[in-house]
Amino acid sequence: MSTLEDLKDESGEEVETMTAAEVLRKLEEAWLNEKFAEDLLEAKTDLVECMMEQISEMEDNISRAKKGDFKVSIHRLEIDRIRYVLSSYLRSRLLKIEKFATHLLEEEKVRKDDEPSKLSPEEFTFAKDYDKSLESHLRNLALRHMPAHIQSLDPKQIAVRPNLDKYVFLRVNEDTEGVLVEEETLDTGEEIVDMKRGDQHIMRYRPVAPLVASGAVSLI
């Protein structure tokens, strides 16, 4: 997998050129982060699209290969591995969207224009449709049988939110100083740690969530 892939941002401008192997490595990292993070992370649509194109190219090469070529079996195994990572990554995101749909849509309402959305356009449409279907189901199943004054649904009250205080394992990718792990309380003082590249830690997700988003740490 030595072909160069051009990643583009939403404006269509080229932002980085990487080999397909490097793209796959970044996708695998995004997959593990998504798998172990409690909340929904920013969608890596560019990586997904890039690897889908790579799969198509590999399949075209296989179709032109000589029958009985041993390398065909190796390439098919690699395609299967990439497909597994892609499907697991997307499935993890869909499960979170279903679980936190109302919460994610509430976040979208207050998101600033200069802040990236966690949802791709397709995921945003899915979240809206899913949330609408869930609300309709609740109304038909239960709310319509209740007194009129309690038939309303407040999204802020019914939304399921991620548990950001869940503990996670992480690996440090970049030296990061002054991470506030625990805030000061009446019983204990604040806890601040310096993270060195290559270190591994177990700690609450909340204080390291921004570092996961920036790539300074990876979940394992």
Residue pairs with C-beta under 8 A, 6 or more apart in sequence:
1 19
1 20
1 21
1 24
1 54
1 58
1 78
2 19
2 20
2 21
3 19
3 20
3 54
3 57
4 17
4 18
4 19
4 20
5 17
5 18
5 19
5 20
5 23
5 50
5 53
5 54
6 14
6 16
6 17
7 14
7 15
7 16
7 17
7 18
7 23
7 46
7 47
7 50
8 14
8 15
8 46
9 15
9 46
18 26
20 50
20 51
20 54
23 47
23 50
23 51
23 54
24 51
24 54
24 82
24 85
26 44
26 47
27 44
27 47
27 48
27 51
27 85
27 86
27 89
28 85
29 218
30 41
30 44
30 47
30 89
31 85
31 88
31 89
31 92
32 218
32 219
32 220
33 41
33 212
33 218
33 219
34 40
34 41
34 89
34 92
34 93
34 96
35 88
35 89
35 92
35 219
36 168
36 169
36 219
36 220
37 168
37 205
37 209
37 212
37 219
38 162
38 163
38 164
38 166
38 168
38 205
39 96
39 100
39 162
39 164
39 205
39 209
40 93
40 96
40 97
40 100
40 104
40 118
40 119
40 162
41 118
41 212
41 213
42 116
42 117
42 118
42 213
43 93
43 117
43 118
43 119
43 120
43 123
44 89
45 120
48 86
48 89
48 90
51 82
51 86
52 86
54 82
55 79
55 82
55 83
58 75
58 78
58 79
59 79
61 75
62 72
62 75
62 76
62 79
65 71
65 72
93 123
94 123
94 126
96 162
97 104
97 119
97 123
97 126
97 127
97 130
98 130
99 160
100 159
100 160
100 161
100 162
101 127
101 130
101 131
101 134
102 131
102 134
102 155
102 158
102 159
102 160
103 159
103 160
103 161
103 162
104 118
104 119
104 127
105 127
105 128
105 131
105 155
106 155
106 156
106 159
107 118
108 117
108 119
108 124
111 117
117 124
119 127
135 153
138 153
139 151
139 153
143 150
143 151
143 153
144 151
164 204
164 205
164 206
164 209
165 204
165 205
165 206
166 204
166 205
167 202
167 203
167 204
167 205
168 202
168 203
168 204
168 205
168 208
168 219
169 200
169 201
169 202
169 219
169 220
170 200
170 201
170 202
170 203
170 208
170 212
170 217
170 218
170 219
170 220
171 198
171 199
171 200
171 217
171 218
171 220
172 195
172 196
172 197
172 198
172 199
172 200
172 201
172 216
172 217
173 197
173 215
173 216
173 217
173 218
174 197
174 215
174 216
174 217
175 194
175 195
175 196
175 197
176 194
176 195
176 211
176 216
176 217
177 194
177 195
178 192
178 194
179 192
179 193
179 194
179 195
179 207
179 208
179 211
180 190
180 191
180 192
180 207
181 191
181 192
181 193
181 203
181 204
181 207
182 188
182 190
182 191
182 207
183 190
184 190
193 201
195 201
195 216
195 217
200 220
208 217
211 217
212 218
212 219
